[in-house]
Amino acid sequence: MGFVELVAFLAIIMALNALAIDVVLPGLPALGDELGVAGGNQRQLVIVVYLIGMGASQLVYGALADRIGRRPTLLLGLGIYGVAGLASAVAPSFGALLIARVAQGLGAGSPRVVAVSIARDRYRGSEMAQVMSLVTMVFMVVPVLAPSIGQGILWVASWRWIFGVLAVAGALVAAWAGLRLAETLPPEHRRSLSPRAVARGLREVLTTRATAVPMVAMALTHGVVMAFVTSAQQVYQETFDVGAAFPLWFALIALTMSVAAFGNARLVRTLGPAALARRALHVMIATAGIMAALAATDHLGLAAYEVLACVVLMGFGFVGSNLNALAMESMGHLAGTASSVLGAVTTISAALFGGAVGHLYDGTALPLALGVLGLALLARATLWLAPSTHAG
C-alpha cells in the first residue's frame, strides 16, 4: 500500500470500532422495546459491554501481533467481528445480545492494535502523530454518518439489520486486507509467546514513564468521549427532544473532531505533540466548566449544549493522536504489545468512565458536564508527571 491507501486503510479498520458503537445508537429504543428493556440507562450496556470486550482482547492481540505478524492477527479479529455481528442480529434476548456484543468487542480489539502497530512500524514521533491525525480525520467520517445510517436502516427494516450491516462491513474490510495488506513486522522484532516473554513486555510498557503517563491521560480523555456517546441518545432525545433529528446533531459533534484532527496534522510538526495536547486539554477544561455552570443554573439550551460539546470534542481531536504518539515513541521494538496495552487500558477505562457518567443521567445534561470536567482535569494533572522530554 502507498501512503494514501495506507492512511485510508488504517482509518477504515479503526472506524469499524466507531461504527459498531455509533450505528447502534438510534436503534437502542427499538431493541429495548422488543427485548423488554425499559430503562434507557440499562440499554447503554449494549455499548459498554462491547467496549469492555474490545479492551480486554487487545492484550492478547498485542502478543499475537508481535509474534505471528500484523496481517494474520488482523484477519483473525475481523473474522470474529463479523460472526459476532451476525449473532447480534439474531439474538433472541437481551442477555444473548450482550454476549454477542462482548464477542464482537473481542474481535474489534484486533483492528485497533494492528492499526497503531502498523503506523509505528513505518513512522515515529511527530511523523507518526501526523499520520494518526490523518487517520483520525478520515475515520471520524464514520461517527458522522453512522447514526444516520442506523436511523435510515430503522426507516426500512428492524434494528436487527443494523448488526447485519456490521457483519458485512467486517467481511469487506477483511477482503481488502487479504488482497492488499503486506506484513510490516520486521523479522528481528518477532517476540516469543512464552508467558515469561509476554510478561516482560507488559512490564516494560507499564513501567516506562514516557509511555505510562500519556497512557493514563489518554484513558481519561477517552472517558470524556464515551461519556458523550453513552449519554447522547438520552440527552438529545429526552432532555432536548430533538426526535429523529438526533443523528444530525450528533454528526456535527463528530465532524468537529475530524476538523480538529486535520488541524493537528498541520500543526503537530511545528508545535510538537506534547504542547498541542496540553493546550487542547486547557480548552476542554474551560469549556466543560462553562457547560456545567449553565446546566447547574438551568440555562443550558440545545444550541449552547451543541456548541460547547463541539468545542470539548474538538479539543480531544488535538489530544488523542498526540498522546498516542508520545506513548508509542520509545516502544518501536514491541509496538504490538505496547499498542495492545494502550488500547486495553484506554478502551476499558473509556467504557467504565463513560458508562459511569452515562448511568448518572437524571434528565439533564448536568451529570455529563460534571463528569467531563472531572475527567479532563484529571488528565491534565496526570501530564504533570510526564518526563521532561515530553514537556510542552
LODREN-941841 format. One line per 2 residues: their letters; for each residue x, y, z of N, C-alpha, C. Coordinates in steps of 0.1 Angstrom, whole numbers. Each point is the difference from the previous one (the first is absolute). Example, Ala and Ser with C-alpha at 12.3 -4.5 7.8 and 13.67 -1.06 7.14 Angstrom:
# residues 2
as	132:-57:78:-9:12:0:9:12:0  -4:11:-7:9:11:0:-8:11:8
END
This chain:
# residues 392
mg	8:-12:0:-8:12:0:9:12:0  -4:10:-8:6:13:0:-5:8:12
fv	6:12:2:-4:9:11:-15:2:1  -6:5:-11:-14:3:0:-9:-12:4
el	3:-11:-7:-8:-12:2:2:-5:15  13:1:5:2:-5:13:-7:8:10
va	0:14:-1:-8:8:9:-15:-3:0  -5:-2:-13:-14:-3:-1:-3:-14:6
fl	9:-10:-2:-2:-13:6:0:0:15  10:7:6:1:1:14:-12:7:6
ai	-5:10:-7:-12:7:4:-12:-9:1  -2:-7:-11:-11:-9:-1:0:-11:10
im	11:-6:3:0:-11:10:-2:5:14  5:12:2:-3:7:13:-15:4:1
al	-5:4:-12:-14:5:0:-10:-11:3  4:-13:-2:-9:-11:3:-5:1:14
na	9:4:9:-3:1:14:-11:11:2  2:12:-6:-9:11:1:-14:-4:-6
la	1:-7:-11:-12:-5:-7:-9:-9:9  7:-9:7:-7:-10:9:-6:7:12
id	4:12:3:-6:8:11:-11:9:-5  4:9:-10:-9:11:-3:-11:-4:-9
vv	1:-10:-8:-11:-4:-9:-11:-6:8  3:-5:12:-10:-7:9:-8:10:8
lp	5:13:2:-7:9:9:-15:3:-4  -3:2:-12:-14:3:-3:-9:-12:2
gl	6:-12:0:-8:-12:2:-2:-5:14  6:7:10:-1:-4:14:-15:0:5
pa	-8:10:-3:-14:-1:5:-8:-11:-6  2:-3:-13:-7:-11:-7:4:-13:5
lg	13:-2:2:5:-14:5:-5:-1:14  0:11:8:-4:-1:14:-15:-4:1
de	-8:6:-9:-14:-4:-1:-3:-14:-3  8:-5:-10:-2:-14:-5:5:-10:10
lg	11:3:7:6:-9:9:-3:2:15  -10:9:2:-5:2:14:10:8:9
va	7:9:-5:9:9:8:-6:14:0  -6:3:11:-7:13:1:9:11:3
gg	10:-2:8:8:11:5:11:5:-10  0:13:-3:10:5:-9:15:-2:5
nq	2:1:13:13:-2:5:4:-15:-1  -9:-9:0:3:-14:-1:4:-3:-15
rq	-7:6:-9:3:-2:-15:14:4:-3  6:9:8:14:4:-3:10:-11:1
lv	-4:-11:6:8:-12:2:4:-6:-14  -8:2:-10:3:-4:-13:13:6:-5
iv	3:12:4:12:7:-4:11:-4:10  -3:1:13:10:-2:10:7:-14:-1
vy	-8:-11:-1:6:-13:0:8:-2:-13  -4:6:-11:9:-1:-12:13:6:2
li	1:11:7:12:7:3:9:-8:9  -6:-6:10:8:-9:10:6:-12:-8
gm	-8:-6:-8:5:-11:-8:12:4:-9  -2:12:-7:11:5:-8:12:3:8
ga	-2:6:11:12:4:8:8:-12:5  -8:-10:5:7:-12:6:7:-8:-10
sq	-5:-1:-12:6:-8:-11:13:5:-5  2:13:1:12:6:-6:13:-5:6
lv	0:-4:12:12:-6:6:4:-13:-7  -10:-8:-4:3:-12:-7:5:3:-14
yg	-7:9:-7:4:4:-14:14:6:0  3:8:10:14:6:0:11:-10:0
al	-2:-11:8:10:-10:1:0:-8:-14  -11:-3:-5:-1:-6:-13:6:8:-11
ad	-3:13:0:5:9:-11:15:0:0  6:-1:12:15:1:1:6:-14:-2
ri	-8:-10:-1:5:-14:-3:-2:-4:-14  -13:-1:-4:-4:-5:-13:-1:10:-11
gr	0:13:4:-1:11:-9:-13:8:0  0:11:-6:-12:9:0:-12:-5:-9
rp	4:-5:-11:-10:-5:-10:-9:-11:5  6:-12:4:-9:-11:5:-7:4:13
tl	6:8:8:-7:5:12:-13:8:-3  1:8:-10:-11:9:-4:-11:-9:-6
ll	4:-10:-9:-10:-8:-6:-8:-9:10  7:-4:10:-6:-8:11:-11:9:7
gl	4:12:4:-10:8:7:-12:4:-9  3:3:-13:-11:4:-9:-10:-12:-1
gi	5:-12:0:-9:-12:-1:-9:-1:12  5:2:12:-8:0:12:-10:11:0
yg	4:12:-5:-8:12:0:-12:-3:-9  2:-6:-12:-11:-2:-9:-10:-10:5
va	5:-12:5:-8:-10:5:-9:5:12  7:8:9:-8:5:12:-10:10:-5
gl	2:7:-11:-10:9:-5:-13:-8:-4  2:-11:-7:-11:-9:-3:-7:-5:12
as	8:-4:10:-6:-5:12:-9:11:7  5:12:0:-7:11:6:-14:2:-8
av	1:-1:-13:-12:2:-8:-11:-10:3  3:-12:4:-10:-10:3:-2:-3:15
ap	5:8:8:0:-2:15:-15:-1:4  -4:-11:8:-14:-1:4:-3:7:13
sf	10:5:7:-3:7:12:11:11:3  -3:8:9:10:11:3:13:-6:6
ga	-1:-10:8:12:-7:5:9:-6:-12  -7:-6:-9:7:-6:-12:6:11:-8
ll	-7:11:-1:6:11:-8:13:6:7  -1:1:13:12:5:7:12:-10:-1
ia	-3:-13:0:11:-10:-2:6:2:-14  -9:1:-10:5:2:-14:8:13:-1
rv	-4:10:7:7:13:-1:14:-1:7  1:-7:11:13:-3:6:9:-7:-10
aq	-6:-10:-7:8:-7:-10:4:9:-11  -8:9:-5:3:9:-10:11:10:4
gl	0:4:13:10:8:5:13:-8:1  0:-13:3:12:-8:0:6:0:-14
ga	-8:0:-10:6:0:-14:5:14:-3  -7:10:5:4:14:-4:13:5:6
gs	5:-7:10:13:4:6:11:-2:-10  -1:-9:-9:11:-2:-10:2:12:-9
pr	-10:5:-7:3:12:-9:6:11:8  -4:3:12:6:11:8:15:-2:2
vv	3:-12:5:14:-3:2:9:0:-13  -5:-6:-10:7:-1:-13:2:13:-6
av	-10:9:0:1:13:-6:11:8:6  1:1:13:10:7:7:14:-6:-2
si	0:-13:0:13:-8:-2:6:3:-14  -9:0:-10:5:2:-13:5:15:-2
ar	-7:9:6:4:14:0:14:1:7  2:-6:11:13:1:7:11:-8:-8
dr	-4:-11:-7:10:-7:-8:6:9:-10  -8:9:-6:4:8:-11:4:14:3
yr	-5:6:12:3:14:3:3:1:15  4:12:4:3:2:14:-1:15:3
gs	-2:3:14:0:14:4:-10:9:-6  3:12:-4:-9:9:-6:-6:-5:-13
em	8:-8:-7:-4:-5:-13:-12:-10:3  2:-9:10:-11:-9:4:-12:8:4
aq	2:10:8:-11:8:5:-8:6:-12  8:5:-10:-7:5:-12:-8:-10:-7
vm	6:-12:-2:-7:-11:-7:-13:-4:8  2:-1:14:-12:-4:8:-11:11:-1
sl	5:13:-1:-10:11:-2:-8:-2:-13  7:-3:-11:-6:-2:-12:-10:-12:0
vt	5:-11:7:-9:-11:2:-12:3:8  2:8:10:-12:5:8:-9:8:-8
mv	5:9:-8:-8:9:-9:-9:-9:-9  6:-10:-6:-8:-8:-9:-10:-9:7
fm	4:-7:11:-9:-9:7:-11:7:7  2:13:3:-11:7:7:-12:3:-9
vv	2:-3:-13:-12:1:-9:-10:-10:4  5:-12:6:-10:-10:4:-9:4:11
pv	5:6:11:-9:5:10:-10:10:-5  5:8:-10:-9:10:-6:-12:-7:-7
la	3:-11:-7:-10:-6:-8:-7:-11:7  6:-7:9:-5:-12:6:-14:1:6
ps	-3:11:9:-13:1:5:-11:2:-11  4:7:-10:-10:2:-12:-2:-13:-7
ig	11:-8:-1:-2:-14:-6:-9:-8:8  2:0:13:-8:-8:9:-15:5:-1
qg	-2:13:0:-13:6:-1:-7:-4:-13  8:0:-11:-5:-4:-13:-4:-14:0
il	8:-9:6:-4:-14:1:-13:-2:7  -2:7:11:-12:-1:7:-13:5:-7
wv	2:9:-10:-11:4:-8:-5:-11:-10  8:-9:-3:-3:-11:-10:0:-14:6
as	6:-2:12:2:-13:5:1:0:15  1:-12:6:1:-2:14:14:5:5
wr	1:2:13:13:4:6:10:-11:-2  -5:-13:-2:10:-11:-2:8:2:-12
wi	-5:7:-10:8:1:-12:12:10:2  0:8:11:11:8:3:13:-9:3
fg	-3:-11:7:11:-9:3:5:-8:-13  -10:-2:-9:3:-7:-12:10:9:-9
vl	-2:13:1:9:9:-7:14:-1:5  1:-1:14:14:-2:6:7:-12:-5
av	-8:-11:-2:6:-13:-5:5:2:-14  -8:7:-8:4:2:-14:13:9:-1
ag	0:10:9:12:9:0:12:-7:4  -1:-9:10:12:-8:4:5:-9:-11
al	-9:-6:-8:4:-8:-11:7:7:-11  -5:12:-3:5:8:-11:15:5:4
va	1:4:12:14:4:4:9:-11:1  -4:-12:4:8:-12:-1:5:-3:-14
aw	-9:1:-9:4:-2:-14:10:10:-5  -1:13:4:10:10:-4:13:-4:6
ag	0:-3:13:13:-4:7:6:-12:-7  -8:-10:-3:5:-12:-6:7:2:-13
lr	-6:10:-8:5:2:-13:12:10:-1  0:10:10:9:11:-2:10:2:11
la	-2:-5:12:9:3:11:12:-9:1  12:7:0:12:-8:1:4:0:15
et	8:-9:4:5:-1:14:10:11:2  -1:7:12:9:11:3:9:-3:12
lp	-2:-12:7:8:-3:11:13:-5:-4  11:7:3:14:-5:-3:2:-13:6
pe	7:-10:-7:3:-13:6:7:1:13  9:9:1:8:1:12:-8:5:12
hr	-12:5:-2:-8:5:11:-11:-10:4  0:-12:-6:-9:-10:5:4:-5:13
rs	-10:-1:9:2:-3:14:-6:-14:4  5:-6:10:-5:-13:4:-14:2:7
ls	-8:-11:-1:-13:0:7:1:-7:13  12:-2:5:1:-7:13:-5:10:11
pr	-6:-6:11:-6:9:10:11:10:6  12:-5:1:11:9:5:3:12:-9
av	0:-3:-13:3:11:-10:-11:9:-1  -13:-5:1:-11:9:-1:-1:9:13
ar	3:-6:11:-1:7:13:11:11:0  12:-3:-6:11:9:0:-4:12:-9
gl	-6:-2:-11:-5:10:-9:-10:9:7  -10:-6:6:-10:8:7:6:8:11
re	9:-6:8:7:8:11:7:12:-6  7:-2:-11:8:11:-6:-9:12:-4
vl	-12:-4:-6:-9:11:-4:-6:7:12  -4:-7:11:-6:6:11:9:8:9
tt	13:-4:0:9:7:9:9:10:-7  -2:2:-13:7:11:-7:-8:13:1
ra	6:9:7:-7:12:4:-5:8:-13  9:0:-10:-4:8:-12:-12:-6:-8
ta	-3:-13:3:-11:-7:-5:-12:1:9  2:-3:13:-11:-2:9:-7:13:3
vp	7:11:1:-7:13:3:-10:4:-11  5:1:-13:-10:3:-11:-11:-10:0
mv	3:-13:3:-11:-10:-1:-11:3:10  4:4:12:-10:3:10:-9:12:-4
am	7:10:-5:-7:12:-5:-9:-3:-11  5:-9:-9:-9:-5:-11:-12:-7:5
al	1:-8:10:-11:-7:6:-11:9:5  5:11:6:-10:10:6:-7:7:-11
th	8:4:-11:-7:8:-10:-9:-9:-9  4:-12:-2:-10:-9:-7:-12:-2:9
gv	1:1:13:-12:0:8:-9:11:-3  6:12:-3:-8:12:-4:-9:-3:-12
vm	7:-6:-10:-7:-3:-13:-12:-10:3  3:-11:7:-10:-10:3:-11:6:9
af	3:9:8:-11:6:8:-10:7:-9  5:7:-10:-9:6:-10:-8:-10:-8
vt	7:-11:-4:-6:-10:-8:-11:-7:7  3:-5:13:-10:-8:7:-12:8:4
sa	2:13:2:-11:9:4:-7:6:-12  5:-1:-12:-4:7:-12:-15:-2:-2
qq	-5:-12:-1:-14:-3:-4:-9:6:10  3:-1:13:-9:5:10:0:16:1
vy	12:5:-1:1:15:1:-7:7:-12  2:-5:-11:-6:6:-12:-15:-3:-1
qe	-4:-12:2:-14:-4:-3:-9:2:13  6:-1:12:-8:2:12:1:14:6
tf	13:4:1:2:14:6:-4:11:-9  4:-1:-13:-2:10:-10:-11:-3:-10
dv	-5:-12:0:-12:-4:-8:3:3:-15  11:-5:-5:2:3:-15:-6:-11:-9
ga	-5:-11:6:-6:-10:-8:9:-7:-10  -5:-2:-12:8:-7:-10:11:8:-5
af	1:13:4:12:8:-5:12:-2:8  -1:-9:10:12:-3:9:13:-3:-8
pl	-1:-9:-11:13:-3:-7:6:12:-6  -8:10:-4:6:12:-6:8:9:11
wf	-6:1:11:6:8:11:13:-7:5  -1:-14:1:12:-8:4:11:1:-11
al	-4:0:-12:9:0:-11:9:13:0  -6:11:4:7:13:0:11:-1:10
ia	-2:-6:11:10:-2:10:12:-8:-5  -4:-12:-6:11:-8:-6:8:7:-11
lt	-7:8:-8:7:8:-10:10:9:5  -3:6:12:10:10:5:13:-8:5
ms	-2:-12:4:12:-8:3:9:-3:-12  -7:-2:-11:8:-3:-12:7:13:-5
va	-7:12:1:7:12:-3:12:3:9  -1:-3:13:11:1:9:11:-9:-3
af	-3:-12:-4:11:-9:-4:8:5:-12  -8:6:-10:7:6:-11:9:12:4
gn	-5:8:9:8:11:5:13:-5:8  -2:-11:7:11:-6:7:11:-5:-9
ar	-4:-6:-11:9:-5:-10:9:11:-6  -6:12:-1:7:12:-5:9:6:10
lv	-4:-1:13:8:8:10:10:-8:8  -2:-14:0:8:-8:10:15:1:-3
rt	4:1:-12:14:0:-3:7:14:4  -9:10:1:5:13:4:1:2:15
lg	-11:-4:7:-2:2:14:4:-12:8  -1:-12:-6:3:-12:8:-12:-6:6
pa	0:-13:2:-12:-7:5:-3:3:15  10:2:8:-2:3:14:-7:13:2
al	6:11:-7:-6:13:2:-14:1:-5  -3:-6:-11:-14:0:-5:-10:-7:9
ar	5:-11:5:-9:-8:10:-4:8:12  10:7:6:-2:8:12:-9:11:-3
ra	2:8:-10:-8:11:-4:-14:-4:-2  -2:-11:-7:-14:-5:-3:-7:-4:13
lh	7:-6:9:-6:-3:13:-5:12:7  8:11:0:-4:13:6:-13:4:-6
vm	-2:-1:-13:-12:4:-7:-12:-9:5  3:-13:1:-11:-9:4:-4:3:14
ia	9:3:9:-4:3:14:-8:12:1  4:11:-7:-7:13:1:-14:-2:-6
ta	-1:-7:-11:-13:-2:-7:-10:-9:8  5:-11:6:-8:-8:8:-4:7:13
gi	8:9:5:-4:8:12:-12:9:-4  1:6:-11:-12:9:-5:-12:-8:-1
ma	1:-12:-6:-12:-9:-2:-6:-3:14  9:-4:9:-5:-4:13:-7:12:7
al	6:12:-1:-6:11:6:-14:3:-6  -1:0:-13:-13:2:-6:-11:-10:3
aa	5:-13:1:-9:-11:3:-5:1:14  9:4:9:-4:1:15:-10:11:2
td	1:11:-8:-9:11:2:-12:0:-10  -2:-12:-6:-11:-2:-10:0:10:-11
hl	12:3:-5:1:9:-12:6:-7:-12  1:-13:0:6:-7:-11:-10:-5:-10
gl	-2:7:-10:-9:-4:-11:7:-9:-10  -8:-4:-10:5:-9:-10:12:6:-8
aa	-2:13:-4:11:6:-8:13:2:8  -1:4:13:11:2:8:7:-14:2
ye	-8:-10:3:6:-13:2:7:-5:-12  -5:2:-12:6:-4:-12:13:7:-2
vl	1:13:2:12:7:-3:11:-4:10  -4:-1:13:10:-4:10:5:-14:-1
ac	-9:-9:-4:4:-14:-2:9:-1:-12  -2:8:-11:9:0:-11:14:5:4
vv	0:10:8:13:6:4:8:-10:9  -7:-7:9:7:-10:8:5:-11:-8
lm	-8:-5:-9:5:-12:-8:9:5:-11  0:12:-4:10:5:-9:14:0:7
gf	-1:4:13:12:-1:8:6:-14:0  -9:-10:1:5:-14:0:7:-3:-13
gf	-4:6:-11:6:-3:-13:15:5:0  3:9:9:14:4:2:8:-8:11
vg	-8:-9:7:6:-7:11:3:-14:-3  -9:-8:-5:1:-14:-2:12:-5:-8
sn	1:5:-12:11:-5:-9:14:5:6  0:12:6:13:4:6:5:-8:12
ln	-9:-3:9:3:-8:11:4:-14:-4  -7:-5:-10:3:-13:-5:14:-1:-6
al	4:11:-8:13:0:-6:11:1:11  -3:8:11:10:1:11:2:-13:7
am	-11:-7:2:0:-13:7:8:-10:-8  -1:0:-13:6:-10:-8:14:3:-4
es	5:13:3:13:4:-5:11:-9:3  1:-5:12:11:-9:4:-3:-15:-1
mg	-11:-3:-7:-4:-14:0:1:-7:-14  8:5:-8:1:-6:-14:4:-14:0
hl	7:-5:10:5:-14:1:-11:-10:5  -11:5:5:-11:-8:4:-13:8:-2
ag	-2:4:-13:-11:9:-3:-13:-7:2  -1:-13:-3:-13:-7:1:-4:-1:15
ta	9:-4:8:-2:-1:15:-4:14:5  8:10:-3:-3:14:5:-13:5:-5
ss	-3:-2:-12:-13:4:-6:-12:-7:7  2:-13:3:-11:-8:6:-2:5:15
vl	11:3:7:-2:5:14:-7:14:-1  5:9:-8:-7:13:-2:-14:-2:-3
ga	-3:-8:-10:-14:-2:-4:-9:-6:11  6:-10:7:-8:-7:11:-3:10:11
vt	10:7:4:-2:10:11:-9:11:-4  2:6:-12:-9:11:-3:-14:-4:-3
ti	-2:-12:-7:-13:-4:-3:-8:-4:12  6:-8:9:-7:-5:12:-3:12:9
sa	10:9:1:-3:12:8:-11:9:-6  0:1:-13:-10:8:-7:-14:-6:3
al	-1:-13:-1:-12:-7:3:-5:2:14  9:-1:10:-3:2:14:-4:14:3
fg	9:9:-5:-2:15:3:-13:4:-7  -1:-3:-13:-11:5:-8:-13:-7:5
ga	1:-13:3:-12:-6:6:-5:5:13  10:3:8:-4:6:14:-6:14:-2
vg	5:8:-8:-6:13:-3:-14:-1:-6  -1:-9:-10:-13:-2:-6:-10:-6:9
hl	4:-8:9:-9:-6:10:-6:10:10  7:12:1:-5:10:9:-10:9:-7
yd	-3:-2:-12:-10:8:-7:-13:2:8  -4:12:2:-12:3:8:-10:8:-7
gt	0:1:-13:-9:8:-8:6:13:-4  12:3:5:7:13:-3:14:-4:-5
al	7:11:-5:14:-2:-5:10:3:11  -4:2:12:9:4:11:9:-11:3
pl	-4:-13:2:9:-11:4:11:-1:-11  -4:1:-13:9:-1:-11:11:11:1
al	-5:12:2:10:11:0:9:-1:12  -4:-4:12:8:-1:11:10:-12:-2
gv	-5:-11:-6:9:-11:-2:11:3:-10  -3:8:-11:10:4:-10:10:9:7
lg	-5:9:7:9:10:7:10:-8:9  -5:-9:8:9:-7:9:10:-8:-7
la	-4:-7:-11:10:-9:-7:10:9:-7  -4:11:-6:10:9:-7:10:6:10
ll	-5:3:12:9:6:10:11:-11:5  -5:-12:2:9:-11:3:10:-3:-10
ar	-4:1:-13:9:-3:-11:11:11:0  -4:12:2:10:11:-1:10:-1:12
at	-6:-4:12:9:-2:12:10:-11:-2  -5:-11:-7:9:-11:-2:12:4:-8
lw	-1:8:-10:11:4:-9:11:8:7  -3:5:12:11:6:8:10:-11:4
la	-3:-12:0:9:-11:3:8:-5:-12  -2:6:-12:7:-4:-11:15:3:1
ps	9:-8:-6:14:4:0:3:13:-8  11:6:3:3:13:-6:1:-1:-15
th	3:-11:-6:0:-2:-14:-14:2:-7  -10:-1:8:-14:2:-4:-5:14:3
ag	8:9:5:-5:13:4:-4:8:-12  -10:9:3:-5:8:-11:-9:11:5
END
